[in-house]
């Protein structure tokens, strides 16, 4: 193996970590739009717990609101609710109360379900004023 190949392999590992950095950048860009949708979900009485799905692949969950191809960004975002996550079995019904207790104020934080090839997890990202 050539030394250059070793260097390239190290670069690949760095590239794998970088999608989350690009997510932070995209969430700053999407900030106002996501906040508007969250407020709309709550005002219309659809849910007190809006959840946004950030992904780079095909996801069949929620409703698409921001498309990375249309916006020339790295991440697409779908809007969903706690109720859909429970209905679809992503959050087990018996863990719903625990989720609600840990859910941060939806006027101050977006609840983002980040989907990456290695898995998925919830993160709370503050809205930028």
N, C-alpha and C positions, 0 to 999 in steps of 0.2 A: 504494500500500500504506500502510495506517495504521501509526503507530508501535507500537500495541498488537499488531498482527500480527507485527511484527518481534520484539517481546518474547516472544510465544508461540512463535515458531520457535526462539528460544534455549532456552526451557524444554523443548521437545521434545528437543533435543540432550542436555540434562541428564538427562532421563528415560531416555534410551537408555543412559546410563552407570550409572544407579542399580541395574539388576538385579544387578550384581556386588556392590554393597553389600548388597543384600537377601540374596544368597547367603551372604555372611559371617555375617549375622545368623541365617539358617536353619541353617547348619552348626553354629553354637554351640548352637542348640536341639536339633539332631539328634545332637550329639556322642556321647552315651552309646549311643544305638541303633545308630549306624553302627559304633562300636567293638565292640559286642557281636556284630554280624553279621560283622565282619572276623575276629574271634577264632574265631567258629563256622566260617567258611569254612576257616580254617587248621587248626583242631583236627580237623575232619571229613576233612581231607586233600583237599578239593576243589581248593585252590590255595595256594601260598605267597605269591601276589600278588593280593589282593583289589583290585578297582577299583569305585568308585562313580560312577554316572552322574547328574549333576545337570542337570535340564532343566525347561523351562516349557511344552514342547509334547509331542506324542506321540513316544515313542521306543520302537523295537522292539529293545531290547538289554538283556540282563540280566533280573533279576527285580525287580518293584516291591517296595520295602520301606517307603517313606514317600511318601504321596500328599498333595500340597499342598492338594487340595480337602477331604480328610478332616481335615487338620490346620490348615486356615485359614492357610497360609503361602504363600510365593511360589514355592518350588521343590519338585519331586518328586525322589525319589532311587531309583535301581535299583541292585541289587548285581550285580556281574559278576566276572570273573577275567581275568587276562592270557591264559589259554588260550582263552577265548571271543573276546577281541579279536583274537588271532592267527587263530583258526578263521574268523572273519567278515571277515578282511582289513583290519581297522582298523589293526592293527599288522602290518607285513610280517614274515614269518617271518625274513627275513635281518636285521631290526632288533630282533628279540626280545632278543638278548643285550645290546644297547645299552640297551634299556628296563630290563632287570633290573639292570644296573650303576647306573642313575640312580634306581632305585626306592628310596624311603626306608623306614626301619624301620616296618613296618605296625603295630607296637604304639605308636608315637609319632605317626605321621602317617596321615591318611586320603588315599588316592590318589583324586582326584576328576577325572573326565572331564567338563568343563563344556561343555554344548551350548547355544549361542546361535544366533540366526538368521545371524550373520556367520560362524559356523564353530564349531570345537570345539578344546579344548586340555586338557592335563593340568595339574592344580595339586596341590600337596601342602599340606594344611592340618593344623596340629598339633591333636592331641586336647587338650581342656581338662581339667585335673584337677579 
